[in-house]
Amino acid sequence: DQVLPFVSDWQNYQIPILVAALAVVAVGRLRGLRFVVLAVVSVLVADAIGAHLIKNLVGRPRPCAVLEDIQLLAGCTNSGSFPSNHAVNASVLATLVTLYAGSLFVPAALVAMLIAYSRVYVGVHYPLDVLAGGLLGIVVALILARITTFMSRSLGIGEDMPPGGRRRIHTLKMGDR
């Protein structure tokens, strides 16, 4: 009851995400900057779709607003329950991290799943809310990553092509400059 409310509070991630973004840009330079911009845009787009489009269309009340015997461990807001935007945002970031640094798939997926589970545990979402949020985040991240790759190639601003190889837009190698 102490850990999952902490995990569920998005404010606890602001500084670590900022530090990680700065580190990615410092180490990855232009490729790192592209990743950070794509991540920010993807989170903004997915969050807007979830919060302003789907939540308004579905209008599902949160469990903490309609269930009597719920142990509420976080604040219950009046916004809709479906989908969970915490799950949306966490899955966007986990998907992009996986695309750019595949070796980080397991920790990225575990963090996203822990955040999603925490939203159910603290009493503010149903399991279907976090599942739908996770799927929405994955889909938006994949679509925007594909669009970014297409635009980069079309505009000729993709990564340098290795001799006899293909351009690798979706790889963030920490030693690359």
ZIWOGI-V337577 format. One record per backbone hydrogen bond with DSSP energy under -0.5 kcal/mol. CO is the residue of the C=O (numbers start at 1). NH is the residue of the N-H. E is the energy in kcal/mol with one decimal. If there is no record, write none. Layout:
BEGIN
[[CO	NH	E] [CO	NH	E]]
END
This chain:
BEGIN
[[2	6	-0.9] [3	7	-2.5] [4	8	-2.4] [5	9	-0.9] [6	9	-0.7] [8	10	-0.9] [9	12	-1.8] [10	13	-1.9] [11	14	-0.9] [13	17	-2.5] [14	18	-2.2] [15	19	-2.8] [16	20	-2.5] [17	21	-2.6] [18	22	-2.4] [19	23	-2.3] [20	24	-2.6] [21	25	-2.2] [22	26	-2.6] [23	27	-2.7] [24	28	-2.8] [25	29	-1.7] [28	31	-1.2] [28	32	-0.7] [29	33	-2.8] [30	34	-2.5] [31	35	-2.0] [32	36	-2.5] [33	37	-2.6] [34	38	-2.6] [35	39	-2.7] [36	40	-2.6] [37	41	-2.6] [38	42	-2.6] [39	43	-2.5] [40	44	-2.4] [41	45	-2.7] [42	46	-2.7] [43	47	-2.7] [44	48	-2.1] [45	49	-2.4] [46	50	-2.6] [47	51	-3.2] [48	52	-2.3] [48	53	-0.9] [49	53	-0.9] [49	54	-2.8] [50	55	-2.1] [53	57	-2.0] [54	58	-3.0] [55	59	-2.4] [60	81	-3.3] [62	65	-1.4] [62	66	-0.9] [63	66	-0.6] [63	67	-2.8] [70	72	-1.1] [71	73	-0.5] [75	77	-0.7] [81	83	-0.5] [83	85	-0.7] [84	88	-2.0] [85	89	-2.7] [86	90	-2.4] [87	91	-2.3] [88	92	-2.1] [89	93	-2.2] [90	94	-2.4] [91	95	-2.4] [92	96	-2.4] [93	97	-2.6] [94	98	-2.1] [95	99	-2.3] [96	100	-2.3] [97	101	-2.7] [100	172	-4.2] [101	104	-2.8] [102	105	-1.8] [104	108	-2.4] [105	109	-3.0] [106	110	-2.6] [107	111	-2.3] [108	112	-2.2] [109	113	-2.6] [110	114	-2.4] [111	115	-2.5] [112	116	-2.3] [113	117	-2.8] [114	118	-2.4] [115	119	-1.3] [116	119	-0.6] [116	120	-1.1] [117	121	-2.6] [118	122	-2.4] [119	124	-1.7] [119	125	-1.0] [120	123	-1.2] [122	73	-2.4] [122	74	-0.7] [123	64	-0.6] [126	129	-0.7] [126	130	-1.3] [127	131	-2.2] [128	132	-2.6] [129	84	-2.0] [129	133	-2.1] [130	134	-2.5] [131	135	-2.3] [132	136	-2.6] [133	137	-2.4] [134	138	-2.2] [135	139	-2.5] [136	140	-2.6] [137	141	-2.3] [138	142	-2.5] [139	143	-2.6] [140	144	-2.7] [141	145	-2.3] [142	146	-2.1] [143	147	-2.5] [144	148	-2.5] [145	149	-2.3] [146	150	-2.6] [147	151	-3.0] [148	152	-2.6] [149	153	-2.4] [150	154	-2.7] [151	155	-2.5] [152	156	-0.5] [152	157	-2.6] [152	158	-0.8] [153	156	-0.6] [162	165	-2.5] [166	162	-0.5] [167	169	-0.6] [169	171	-0.5] [171	173	-0.7] [172	174	-0.6] [173	176	-1.6]]
END
